[in-house]
């Protein structure tokens, strides 16, 4: 159960570098004990947001609280209550995994005995006990990232910031990191995750905030965001390209919107409301039209599609009629 007071709350954050406005009135709320995925194209302001919330950067305007403390006026209190895992491993490759954790414990002013005890606890928690005595240079990518997570949890902070934690990892290593994050959240840690992998957000996040041009343009659960671009779809792959037109015509009356035809993949895709009934009706319609499909698949929209749809809409929305009075961007909640 989560508390009513959010672990992270930001309002109207603005940050610029010279003439470039990186954050332009960003609002964000992350409930305690949850994972919030922060998604956006390169340059949208994800890393800058994490930098402000972790007290590494100061906002030009706006305010933010983490674990109940103001990131500007109470930065020291915030730092004692957060962990941060950046895009690059922060561990020493010459030292062993255990030596790294002991070192981090001592840097956090733990006594030698307590630092060793905490290192052993973390090695066990992150399934690194068997390799804790080996140099980190011999670790796999997933093991290094788990060690990074362990180092960020030396003081068991209630809030953890993960800035693209699995960039460059292979699928197996990525799954190892995901398991470690799930274990942390199961123990009550709140996680703010930025990632380039939409599947990662889908796997881990309880809620997602999509940011573009320095502000939140949509937020909701993964399922809520997927539902915004049309719910279920049925994809039909025709055996021959010359059948695409007839296939699209056959399913047009069944779909909830006009079919989309992709000639390169010989695919007709149509949005549907009642997935089970629509699938049966489409198979029957194709049969009546004399079309034998190579493949028919029922699927839900992916976060990749949501992301492309939302960011394209935001970037290419028409300018307001009165350009001299710029309205506040509308945040659409799913």
HELIX and SHEET records of a PDB file:
HELIX    1   1 UNK A   46  UNK A   53  1                                   8    
HELIX    2   2 UNK A   75  UNK A   79  1                                   5    
HELIX    3   3 UNK A   97  UNK A  107  1                                  11    
HELIX    4   4 UNK A  112  UNK A  125  1                                  14    
HELIX    5   5 UNK A  129  UNK A  131  5                                   3    
HELIX    6   6 UNK A  136  UNK A  138  5                                   3    
HELIX    7   7 UNK A  141  UNK A  152  1                                  12    
HELIX    8   8 UNK A  171  UNK A  186  1                                  16    
HELIX    9   9 UNK A  198  UNK A  204  1                                   7    
HELIX   10  10 UNK A  222  UNK A  227  1                                   6    
HELIX   11  11 UNK A  241  UNK A  243  5                                   3    
HELIX   12  12 UNK A  244  UNK A  252  1                                   9    
HELIX   13  13 UNK A  275  UNK A  288  1                                  14    
HELIX   14  14 UNK A  303  UNK A  315  1                                  13    
SHEET    1   A 4 UNK A  20  UNK A  30  0                                        
SHEET    2   A 4 UNK A   8  UNK A  17 -1                                        
SHEET    3   A 4 UNK A  61  UNK A  66 -1                                        
SHEET    4   A 4 UNK A  69  UNK A  70 -1                                        
SHEET    1   B 7 UNK A  82  UNK A  85  0                                        
SHEET    2   B 7 UNK A 159  UNK A 163  1                                        
SHEET    3   B 7 UNK A 190  UNK A 194  1                                        
SHEET    4   B 7 UNK A  35  UNK A  39  1                                        
SHEET    5   B 7 UNK A 207  UNK A 212  1                                        
SHEET    6   B 7 UNK A 215  UNK A 220 -1                                        
SHEET    7   B 7 UNK A 332  UNK A 333  1                                        
SHEET    1   C 4 UNK A 260  UNK A 262  0                                        
SHEET    2   C 4 UNK A 267  UNK A 271 -1                                        
SHEET    3   C 4 UNK A 232  UNK A 238 -1                                        
SHEET    4   C 4 UNK A 293  UNK A 300 -1                                        
END                                                                             
